[in-house]
Amino acid sequence: MQRVLILGCCGAGKSTLAKQLSEATGLGVIHLDQHYWKTDWEVSEPEEWGEIVRKLVERPRWIMDGNYAGTLDVRLLKADTVLYLDFPTATCLWRITKRIARYWGRTRPDMTDGCRERFDLEFYHYVATFNATRRPAILTKLAAYSERKDVRILKSDAEINRYLQGLEPADKAVSKYQ
């Protein structure tokens, strides 16, 4: 495990898992949101974004969290492990609501400086419709890669915890891959 891609609906726990996995393996974390968003929620231009992702995936070792369908193929080609957090919509909506309340008016640790947490109805709609509109295409794509990659679909916090418990400690993992 040297290049891990974490996918799933907003609020499923991608960034949290990325941090936990980093602690367990010693791999560095790349939060795609920090690279896509500019200050005050300004988006990166598509060409610029594609170039950013191409450079990020060339790093030898990483844990990368984020969906961004337009660059998914580039990331899937380079990843050796893919973790898809397949959580219910209600769970994701509840978690983003808690996250907004926790970080209201401040920037989350996994976001670009200057992107202060706020209520955004369009974002809620995205989360509410993610499993119906985006999940099927992601699962189809993951099925196509499943023979060449270690693809795991994790459906609960308990499954995530079991997965993490099965990993070797960071001190062994780091020396093994360097």
Accessible surface in RSA format (square Angstrom, percent):
REM  Atomic radii and reference values for relative SASA: ProtOr
REM  Chains: A
REM  Algorithm: Lee & Richards
REM  Probe-radius: 1.40
REM  Slices: 20
REM RES _ NUM      All-atoms   Total-Side   Main-Chain    Non-polar    All polar
REM                ABS   REL    ABS   REL    ABS   REL    ABS   REL    ABS   REL
RES MET A   1    51.02  26.4  25.38  16.8  25.65  61.1  27.07  23.0  23.95  31.7
RES GLN A   2    64.04  35.8  64.01  46.8   0.03   0.1   7.59  16.2  56.45  42.8
RES ARG A   3    46.87  19.7  46.87  23.9   0.00   0.0   7.37  10.1  39.50  23.9
RES VAL A   4     0.00   0.0   0.00   0.0   0.00   0.0   0.00   0.0   0.00   0.0
RES LEU A   5     0.00   0.0   0.00   0.0   0.00   0.0   0.00   0.0   0.00   0.0
RES ILE A   6     0.00   0.0   0.00   0.0   0.00   0.0   0.00   0.0   0.00   0.0
RES LEU A   7     0.71   0.4   0.71   0.5   0.00   0.0   0.71   0.5   0.00   0.0
RES GLY A   8     0.00   0.0   0.00   N/A   0.00   0.0   0.00   0.0   0.00   0.0
RES CYS A   9     1.74   1.3   1.43   1.6   0.31   0.7   1.12   2.8   0.62   0.7
RES CYS A  10    23.19  17.5  21.90  24.4   1.29   3.0   2.88   7.3  20.31  21.9
RES GLY A  11     9.08  11.2   0.00   N/A   9.08  11.2   5.79  15.9   3.29   7.4
RES ALA A  12     0.24   0.2   0.00   0.0   0.24   0.5   0.00   0.0   0.24   0.6
RES GLY A  13    20.07  24.7   0.00   N/A  20.07  24.7  17.71  48.6   2.35   5.3
RES LYS A  14    22.18  10.8  19.70  12.1   2.48   5.9  12.26  11.0   9.92  10.6
RES SER A  15    22.65  19.1  20.25  27.0   2.40   5.5  12.44  26.5  10.21  14.3
RES THR A  16    75.91  54.0  75.56  76.6   0.36   0.8  44.65  60.0  31.26  47.3
RES LEU A  17     1.34   0.7   0.87   0.6   0.47   1.2   1.01   0.7   0.33   0.9
RES ALA A  18     0.00   0.0   0.00   0.0   0.00   0.0   0.00   0.0   0.00   0.0
RES LYS A  19    90.09  44.0  87.91  53.9   2.18   5.2  55.02  49.5  35.08  37.4
RES GLN A  20    68.66  38.4  64.54  47.2   4.12   9.8  22.36  47.6  46.30  35.1
RES LEU A  21     0.00   0.0   0.00   0.0   0.00   0.0   0.00   0.0   0.00   0.0
RES SER A  22    26.55  22.4  23.96  32.0   2.59   6.0   3.32   7.1  23.23  32.5
RES GLU A  23   137.65  79.0 114.50  86.6  23.15  55.1  52.75 102.0  84.90  69.3
RES ALA A  24    24.51  22.5  16.65  25.7   7.86  17.9  24.39  34.3   0.12   0.3
RES THR A  25     8.52   6.1   8.16   8.3   0.35   0.8   8.16  11.0   0.35   0.5
RES GLY A  26    34.77  42.9   0.00   N/A  34.77  42.9  14.94  41.0  19.83  44.4
RES LEU A  27     1.24   0.7   0.68   0.5   0.57   1.4   0.73   0.5   0.51   1.4
RES GLY A  28    46.10  56.9   0.00   N/A  46.10  56.9  39.51 108.4   6.60  14.8
RES VAL A  29    47.43  31.2  15.19  13.8  32.23  77.7  15.19  13.2  32.23  87.4
RES ILE A  30     6.46   3.7   4.32   3.2   2.15   5.2   6.46   4.7   0.00   0.0
RES HIS A  31    19.63  10.7  19.21  13.4   0.42   1.1   9.42   9.7  10.21  11.9
RES LEU A  32     0.00   0.0   0.00   0.0   0.00   0.0   0.00   0.0   0.00   0.0
RES ASP A  33    39.45  27.6  38.77  38.6   0.68   1.6   3.80   8.9  35.65  35.6
RES GLN A  34    68.50  38.3  52.97  38.7  15.53  37.0  11.43  24.3  57.07  43.3
RES HIS A  35    62.07  33.9  49.93  34.7  12.14  31.1  31.35  32.3  30.72  35.7
RES TYR A  36    40.34  18.8  40.34  23.0   0.00   0.0  10.80   8.1  29.54  36.4
RES TRP A  37    58.40  23.4  54.89  26.6   3.51   8.2  48.61  25.9   9.79  15.9
RES LYS A  38    71.85  35.1  68.77  42.2   3.08   7.3  45.62  41.1  26.23  27.9
RES THR A  39    77.87  55.4  71.12  72.1   6.74  16.1  44.78  60.1  33.08  50.0
RES ASP A  40    95.17  66.7  74.60  74.3  20.57  48.6  29.66  69.8  65.51  65.3
RES TRP A  41    49.95  20.0  37.68  18.2  12.28  28.8  37.05  19.8  12.91  20.9
RES GLU A  42   102.08  58.6  94.69  71.6   7.39  17.6  36.60  70.8  65.48  53.5
RES VAL A  43    68.47  45.1  64.56  58.4   3.91   9.4  64.56  56.1   3.91  10.6
RES SER A  44     4.52   3.8   0.73   1.0   3.79   8.7   0.00   0.0   4.52   6.3
RES GLU A  45   111.30  63.9 110.92  83.9   0.38   0.9  44.34  85.8  66.96  54.7
RES PRO A  46   110.73  80.7  97.21  88.6  13.52  49.1 103.07  85.1   7.67  47.6
RES GLU A  47   151.61  87.0 140.68 106.4  10.93  26.0  59.82 115.7  91.79  74.9
RES GLU A  48    67.85  39.0  58.96  44.6   8.89  21.2  37.55  72.6  30.30  24.7
RES TRP A  49    15.86   6.4  15.86   7.7   0.00   0.0  14.01   7.5   1.86   3.0
RES GLY A  50    10.57  13.0   0.00   N/A  10.57  13.0  10.18  27.9   0.40   0.9
RES GLU A  51    75.22  43.2  75.22  56.9   0.00   0.0  34.86  67.4  40.36  33.0
RES ILE A  52    43.61  24.8  41.28  30.8   2.33   5.6  43.31  31.2   0.30   0.8
RES VAL A  53     0.83   0.5   0.83   0.8   0.00   0.0   0.83   0.7   0.00   0.0
RES ARG A  54   110.18  46.3 108.86  55.5   1.32   3.1  53.03  72.5  57.15  34.6
RES LYS A  55   138.08  67.4 127.08  78.0  10.99  26.2  78.47  70.6  59.61  63.5
RES LEU A  56     7.79   4.3   7.54   5.4   0.25   0.6   7.79   5.5   0.00   0.0
RES VAL A  57     1.20   0.8   1.20   1.1   0.00   0.0   1.20   1.0   0.00   0.0
RES GLU A  58   100.23  57.5  84.50  63.9  15.73  37.5  44.05  85.2  56.18  45.9
RES ARG A  59   114.29  48.0 110.54  56.3   3.75   8.9  36.50  49.9  77.79  47.1
RES PRO A  60    99.12  72.2  92.56  84.4   6.56  23.8  94.35  77.9   4.76  29.6
RES ARG A  61    49.69  20.9  36.46  18.6  13.23  31.5  22.96  31.4  26.73  16.2
RES TRP A  62     1.48   0.6   1.48   0.7   0.00   0.0   1.48   0.8   0.00   0.0
RES ILE A  63     0.00   0.0   0.00   0.0   0.00   0.0   0.00   0.0   0.00   0.0
RES MET A  64     0.00   0.0   0.00   0.0   0.00   0.0   0.00   0.0   0.00   0.0
RES ASP A  65     7.24   5.1   6.98   7.0   0.26   0.6   0.00   0.0   7.24   7.2
RES GLY A  66     5.24   6.5   0.00   N/A   5.24   6.5   5.24  14.4   0.00   0.0
RES ASN A  67    17.71  12.2  13.68  13.2   4.03   9.7  11.51  27.7   6.21   6.0
RES TYR A  68    45.50  21.2  32.03  18.2  13.47  35.0  38.71  29.1   6.79   8.4
RES ALA A  69    87.32  80.3  64.74  99.9  22.58  51.4  66.88  94.2  20.44  54.1
RES GLY A  70    81.81 100.9   0.00   N/A  81.81 100.9  42.42 116.4  39.39  88.2
RES THR A  71     9.10   6.5   8.63   8.8   0.47   1.1   9.09  12.2   0.01   0.0
RES LEU A  72     7.74   4.3   7.74   5.5   0.00   0.0   7.74   5.4   0.00   0.0
RES ASP A  73    67.61  47.4  66.13  65.8   1.48   3.5  25.89  60.9  41.72  41.6
RES VAL A  74    46.88  30.8  45.00  40.7   1.88   4.5  46.19  40.1   0.69   1.9
RES ARG A  75     0.00   0.0   0.00   0.0   0.00   0.0   0.00   0.0   0.00   0.0
RES LEU A  76     0.00   0.0   0.00   0.0   0.00   0.0   0.00   0.0   0.00   0.0
RES LEU A  77   110.50  61.5  93.71  67.0  16.79  42.2  93.71  65.8  16.79  45.2
RES LYS A  78    73.69  36.0  64.37  39.5   9.33  22.2  28.16  25.3  45.54  48.5
RES ALA A  79     0.71   0.7   0.00   0.0   0.71   1.6   0.00   0.0   0.71   1.9
RES ASP A  80    54.41  38.1  47.20  47.0   7.21  17.0  40.06  94.3  14.34  14.3
RES THR A  81     4.31   3.1   4.31   4.4   0.00   0.0   0.00   0.0   4.31   6.5
RES VAL A  82     0.00   0.0   0.00   0.0   0.00   0.0   0.00   0.0   0.00   0.0
RES LEU A  83     0.00   0.0   0.00   0.0   0.00   0.0   0.00   0.0   0.00   0.0
RES TYR A  84     0.50   0.2   0.50   0.3   0.00   0.0   0.00   0.0   0.50   0.6
RES LEU A  85     0.95   0.5   0.00   0.0   0.95   2.4   0.00   0.0   0.95   2.5
RES ASP A  86    13.92   9.8   6.57   6.5   7.35  17.4   1.38   3.2  12.54  12.5
RES PHE A  87     8.18   4.1   5.64   3.5   2.54   6.6   6.47   3.9   1.70   4.9
RES PRO A  88    79.16  57.7  68.42  62.4  10.75  39.1  78.59  64.9   0.58   3.6
RES THR A  89    37.88  26.9  34.06  34.5   3.83   9.1  24.74  33.2  13.14  19.9
RES ALA A  90    75.96  69.8  64.74  99.9  11.22  25.5  69.11  97.3   6.84  18.1
RES THR A  91    39.94  28.4  34.59  35.1   5.35  12.8  18.22  24.5  21.72  32.8
RES CYS A  92     0.00   0.0   0.00   0.0   0.00   0.0   0.00   0.0   0.00   0.0
RES LEU A  93    46.80  26.1  46.45  33.2   0.35   0.9  46.76  32.8   0.04   0.1
RES TRP A  94   153.91  61.8 149.59  72.4   4.32  10.1 138.41  73.8  15.50  25.1
RES ARG A  95    58.03  24.4  53.97  27.5   4.07   9.7  21.23  29.0  36.80  22.3
RES ILE A  96     0.13   0.1   0.00   0.0   0.13   0.3   0.13   0.1   0.00   0.0
RES THR A  97    54.83  39.0  53.82  54.6   1.00   2.4  46.26  62.1   8.57  13.0
RES LYS A  98   104.07  50.8  96.73  59.4   7.34  17.5  54.88  49.4  49.20  52.4
RES ARG A  99    57.58  24.2  52.69  26.9   4.89  11.6  28.83  39.4  28.75  17.4
RES ILE A 100    12.02   6.8  12.02   9.0   0.00   0.0  12.02   8.7   0.00   0.0
RES ALA A 101    77.11  70.9  49.97  77.1  27.14  61.7  57.76  81.3  19.35  51.3
RES ARG A 102   165.12  69.3 145.48  74.2  19.64  46.8  50.93  69.6 114.19  69.2
RES TYR A 103    29.00  13.5  29.00  16.5   0.00   0.0  16.90  12.7  12.10  14.9
RES TRP A 104   149.74  60.1 136.24  65.9  13.50  31.7 108.17  57.7  41.57  67.4
RES GLY A 105    37.03  45.7   0.00   N/A  37.03  45.7  23.37  64.1  13.66  30.6
RES ARG A 106   131.89  55.4 127.88  65.2   4.00   9.5  65.10  89.0  66.79  40.5
RES THR A 107    40.39  28.7  18.61  18.9  21.78  51.9  13.48  18.1  26.91  40.7
RES ARG A 108    14.87   6.2  12.64   6.4   2.23   5.3   2.47   3.4  12.40   7.5
RES PRO A 109    88.05  64.2  60.31  55.0  27.74 100.8  73.77  60.9  14.27  88.7
RES ASP A 110    10.59   7.4  10.37  10.3   0.22   0.5   1.34   3.2   9.24   9.2
RES MET A 111     8.26   4.3   2.17   1.4   6.09  14.5   0.49   0.4   7.78  10.3
RES THR A 112    26.01  18.5  21.88  22.2   4.13   9.8  26.01  34.9   0.00   0.0
RES ASP A 113   118.94  83.3 113.76 113.2   5.18  12.2  36.74  86.5  82.20  82.0
RES GLY A 114    19.14  23.6   0.00   N/A  19.14  23.6  12.79  35.1   6.35  14.2
RES CYS A 115     0.51   0.4   0.00   0.0   0.51   1.2   0.00   0.0   0.51   0.6
RES ARG A 116   126.80  53.2 124.36  63.4   2.44   5.8  32.85  44.9  93.95  56.9
RES GLU A 117    10.08   5.8   7.01   5.3   3.07   7.3   0.00   0.0  10.08   8.2
RES ARG A 118   100.58  42.2  96.35  49.1   4.23  10.1  37.77  51.6  62.80  38.1
RES PHE A 119   114.39  57.2  94.43  58.5  19.96  51.9  94.43  57.2  19.96  57.1
RES ASP A 120    41.56  29.1  36.66  36.5   4.90  11.6  13.02  30.6  28.54  28.5
RES LEU A 121   132.31  73.7 127.56  91.3   4.75  11.9 127.56  89.6   4.75  12.8
RES GLU A 122   141.75  81.4 131.77  99.7   9.98  23.8  50.79  98.2  90.96  74.3
RES PHE A 123    52.20  26.1  47.86  29.6   4.34  11.3  51.85  31.4   0.35   1.0
RES TYR A 124    38.87  18.1  38.57  21.9   0.30   0.8  32.95  24.8   5.92   7.3
RES HIS A 125   118.57  64.8 113.71  79.0   4.86  12.4  81.69  84.2  36.88  42.9
RES TYR A 126    61.53  28.7  58.46  33.3   3.07   8.0  46.70  35.1  14.83  18.3
RES VAL A 127     0.30   0.2   0.00   0.0   0.30   0.7   0.00   0.0   0.30   0.8
RES ALA A 128    46.59  42.8  29.92  46.2  16.67  37.9  29.92  42.1  16.67  44.2
RES THR A 129    34.27  24.4  33.53  34.0   0.75   1.8  30.98  41.6   3.29   5.0
RES PHE A 130     0.49   0.2   0.49   0.3   0.00   0.0   0.49   0.3   0.00   0.0
RES ASN A 131    30.71  21.2  24.76  23.9   5.95  14.3  16.25  39.1  14.45  14.0
RES ALA A 132    82.85  76.2  52.50  81.0  30.35  69.1  62.72  88.3  20.13  53.3
RES THR A 133    83.57  59.4  54.00  54.7  29.57  70.5  59.33  79.7  24.24  36.6
RES ARG A 134    97.71  41.0  95.06  48.5   2.65   6.3  26.30  35.9  71.41  43.3
RES ARG A 135    67.70  28.4  67.70  34.5   0.00   0.0   5.17   7.1  62.53  37.9
RES PRO A 136    69.18  50.4  62.96  57.4   6.22  22.6  68.19  56.3   1.00   6.2
RES ALA A 137    65.91  60.6  55.01  84.9  10.89  24.8  62.83  88.5   3.08   8.2
RES ILE A 138    16.09   9.2  15.31  11.4   0.78   1.9  16.09  11.6   0.00   0.0
RES LEU A 139    39.41  22.0  34.59  24.7   4.82  12.1  34.97  24.6   4.45  12.0
RES THR A 140    98.93  70.4  91.41  92.7   7.52  17.9  69.92  93.9  29.01  43.9
RES LYS A 141    66.13  32.3  61.39  37.7   4.74  11.3  37.20  33.5  28.93  30.8
RES LEU A 142     1.78   1.0   1.78   1.3   0.00   0.0   1.78   1.3   0.00   0.0
RES ALA A 143    67.45  62.0  49.78  76.8  17.67  40.2  54.98  77.4  12.47  33.0
RES ALA A 144    70.61  64.9  42.44  65.5  28.17  64.1  55.38  78.0  15.23  40.3
RES TYR A 145    20.88   9.7  20.88  11.9   0.00   0.0   7.58   5.7  13.30  16.4
RES SER A 146    54.63  46.2  37.82  50.5  16.81  38.7  22.00  46.8  32.63  45.7
RES GLU A 147   172.82  99.2 134.47 101.7  38.35  91.3  53.50 103.5 119.33  97.4
RES ARG A 148   158.65  66.6 124.04  63.2  34.61  82.4  73.48 100.4  85.17  51.6
RES LYS A 149    35.68  17.4  23.75  14.6  11.94  28.4  11.14  10.0  24.55  26.1
RES ASP A 150    55.74  39.0  45.53  45.3  10.21  24.1  28.67  67.5  27.07  27.0
RES VAL A 151    31.57  20.8   6.77   6.1  24.80  59.7   6.77   5.9  24.80  67.3
RES ARG A 152   102.70  43.1  99.82  50.9   2.88   6.9  24.68  33.7  78.02  47.3
RES ILE A 153    71.74  40.8  50.78  37.8  20.96  50.5  50.78  36.6  20.96  56.9
RES LEU A 154    13.22   7.4  13.22   9.5   0.00   0.0  13.22   9.3   0.00   0.0
RES LYS A 155   110.03  53.7  99.63  61.1  10.40  24.8  61.66  55.5  48.36  51.5
RES SER A 156    40.22  34.0  38.00  50.7   2.23   5.1  35.96  76.6   4.26   6.0
RES ASP A 157    70.19  49.2  66.44  66.1   3.76   8.9  30.67  72.2  39.53  39.4
RES ALA A 158    52.52  48.3  43.82  67.6   8.70  19.8  48.40  68.2   4.12  10.9
RES GLU A 159    53.19  30.5  50.48  38.2   2.70   6.4  12.35  23.9  40.84  33.3
RES ILE A 160    11.80   6.7  11.80   8.8   0.00   0.0  11.80   8.5   0.00   0.0
RES ASN A 161    71.06  49.0  69.79  67.4   1.27   3.0  13.91  33.5  57.14  55.2
RES ARG A 162   146.91  61.7 136.36  69.5  10.55  25.1  68.33  93.4  78.58  47.6
RES TYR A 163    21.84  10.2  10.62   6.0  11.22  29.2  18.80  14.1   3.04   3.7
RES LEU A 164    28.58  15.9  21.33  15.3   7.25  18.2  21.65  15.2   6.93  18.7
RES GLN A 165   147.61  82.5 114.49  83.7  33.12  78.9  49.31 105.0  98.30  74.6
RES GLY A 166    68.35  84.3   0.00   N/A  68.35  84.3  35.61  97.7  32.74  73.3
RES LEU A 167    40.01  22.3  21.20  15.2  18.82  47.3  23.15  16.3  16.86  45.4
RES GLU A 168    67.92  39.0  58.90  44.6   9.02  21.5  33.29  64.4  34.64  28.3
RES PRO A 169    74.82  54.5  65.23  59.5   9.59  34.9  74.74  61.7   0.08   0.5
RES ALA A 170    28.16  25.9  23.98  37.0   4.18   9.5  24.00  33.8   4.17  11.0
RES ASP A 171   107.60  75.4  88.66  88.2  18.94  44.8  51.48 121.2  56.12  56.0
RES LYS A 172   126.99  62.0 121.93  74.8   5.06  12.0  72.60  65.3  54.39  57.9
RES ALA A 173     4.00   3.7   4.00   6.2   0.00   0.0   4.00   5.6   0.00   0.0
RES VAL A 174    42.83  28.2  42.83  38.8   0.00   0.0  42.83  37.2   0.00   0.0
RES SER A 175    81.37  68.8  58.63  78.2  22.74  52.4  49.18 104.7  32.19  45.1
RES LYS A 176   127.66  62.3  93.69  57.5  33.97  80.9  67.74  61.0  59.92  63.8
RES TYR A 177    63.47  29.6  42.87  24.4  20.60  53.6  31.12  23.4  32.34  39.9
RES GLN A 178   154.14  86.2  87.68  64.1  66.46 158.2  60.33 128.4  93.81  71.2
END  Absolute sums over single chains surface
CHAIN  1 A     9416.5       7833.5       1583.0       5333.7       4082.8
END  Absolute sums over all chains
TOTAL          9416.5       7833.5       1583.0       5333.7       4082.8
